[in-house]
């Protein structure tokens, strides 16, 4: 197992390197460099261009040098000082912009994954064990509706329901009265009251997909000879199902962590807009439209890194779950 | 057998020997009917089956696939999956002296049947690897049974489990206990499965094709093991198989099943020496027998016409009448056959050909053939192979696959799948290539067909113009023109045909790819080919799923022959088929060889099939050729101990010869071509190993007689036994 972990971690290093180079290449794509943008911006604002300040910036980002020198300046600042550069649109350091939003996004992602698991697991198992029952068909239909309806639509409907029947506005993540307040029980309950909407919205599509995967996997496993063999040993049906086929069918639960983590970083800008959530999605969208290169590059880098980390977590969990994965690599 | 104590370990309570013998048998199945309720209608997989299992005896159930053997076995333990259900009949189970229980009435998920499963009746399945879960150690699954039925603690179960693993002949049982199924060979897995089935000392073991997926040497040892264990604990065995050689080896009584019903039942001697039912007779006649019949040449096997109909289309009257040569018109197709008792004790058959006293009626148009070993004369005389002009001359062919491991997946060694092999195939002959799984025979075949690019060596192929080309060095573009001359028939008739293509597309594909024929010409040639391999030309628009295994193999053959090849590599081409269908396909291959002047490289693990079809045979072990000789010479007296081991392991379909083969005492270890032993690769398993010479010097393939080559240091001084 140790060898397996070490190998997975070692493989991450070159992957991360390639990702960071690609992210930086994307930053570099727009014509001109960061300084020309800054100068242009200052001129528009009618400010004075301070040549000493320009030289300092030139020095710091290695501008005018070759691609790899610039890349090194960028990545070393990130790795050693957590300095992701400067967002000229917001005129603030990128790290300051990202801090809160990233925390919220990651928290939302984790809640969403847990929601997906909690809903998909019992339904998937039920649908497989009672294949072609009315319940199976009903869940299948609900699942497909969840897949087919656009997320922002579900968000709008949920907001309307919340406002109409519960008299609360579920937009945003904290009610205005708690906005600046320190964390206490009231604020926590308030946050939870808001949190469920984006979690349900994002969770529906993922849940529907995972139910289908779990159902089909379990159906395949239930027909395997080792299930009949275990039954022929006299094992009670419920214990047999949980111990043998279900454990194998769990693989997709762990292998999907990687994508879910990453997909939430950027893809759901629309839902975040609709629900007025300060996640990274709208930020990325705006950064791309405004050619805010350091901000955009950082977000791309972070979401790619999250994919890699998510995949690592999946791999480690799979290794723990499945001896075939663990031992074949360990040889 | 190695490591099997003469007495069962003390933890095994003595079984049947102490049980009272009385009239009521251990298990009696009466009129069992198991039907499947599908969307397409009711499938009567088992329909009126009777079976009696006396205490301590071995009953073999034989028949082709689709006859309901496995469903019968599963019905006993209520293991039939939905939409199947037992709809009638009784399964009377009486392990002790009390009243019998009718298992067919029990709730499939109930407490009572669960106590019997694994506790009183053990079951062993066909795929040993697949019947163990890869997620848990084999010890976990063994201990689970012990704890469930005997209420042992974890420690007690472990201790007893290790005893059981030792009892079934596994070396280092402590280590095996903590291993996973995928770390072991098929033979070792089957021993574990047997240990699990026998862990609670059942009175009955149901073994459903337990050796079909195993190598012939492993099969012989598993059968030996079952017999030994039965001697020790006195259990009865229901042994389901389609291999009549195995039946002759192990059965006390035999029940022949056809379409969900008994066709004939009798003692093993009665069934083999005096079969009554035409179905039994045809089954017996369709096995290629290894009798080293050198003079007779290659005869035709008498196959059974057609194939087992789907149970949904069960013919009226006697279900066998559609394939029976002796059917009486007006009787067999309309009325159910009567049960006829024959002289012997319990010998009976369901057949119209006999009257109530068991005598043959004179109304039958063609009396059934009684004797077993009749071989028809070959139909077509084919030109004898020309020894002077080899069509293929393989020299030093080597195929190594890198083994990667560790953090950086560096190459740590090589699997020497094929290691410096020399081989000659003369035009017009059939060369058999045999060996256990893992010996490299399939890889060698694929190298010659250039599906793989060999690591080293030459493959000289002599074209029609007499020019010789080295195929090993050609790039794929240059190979194109040889691809139509050298063709492969693949093993698995189910996965080697694309389910989304029609027969016309599948068989016509090589014509299209090689731009040989277009449009209607292509279609005409495919239709022509279909009728040559015994399929109707109208099938050209159908998809492969509509066909049975035997028919799919005909499709495979048609695809191989459509380009008019000269050399055909048949890679286990008949291994997945039933005996009767196998006979049809072998006959077809022989006919096509004469018709198209083909040369065959016939790769198989089945020695009797190879003997039947080959002119010469090459034996491989761990990537090397160990012996090569003319078929009759090799089977009469092998020169290499490995060839002898293989031959002695083949079960002979004759119960009188039972016990006549003394099996060499060799372990089930996996052949590991990545770590071949030093010296002679076979020395670790060789019963004739002498001094240290064998351990450290690799024997070279050398001439040991006219047209014979052997790689053994002591080939001349050994007198080995072939097939008598």
Interface residues (C-beta under 8 A of the other chain):
Chain A: X3 X6 X7 X10 X223 X224 X225 X226 X228 X229 X230 X231 X232 X233 X234 X235 X236 X237 X243 X244 X247 X248 X322 X323 X324 X327 X331
Chain B: X74 X77 X79 X81 X109 X114 X115 X116 X117 X118 X119 X122 X123 X125 X126 X127 X130 X131 X132 X133 X134 X135 X136 X141 X144 X145 X148 X149 X180 X182 X183 X193 X196 X197 X405 X406 X407 X408
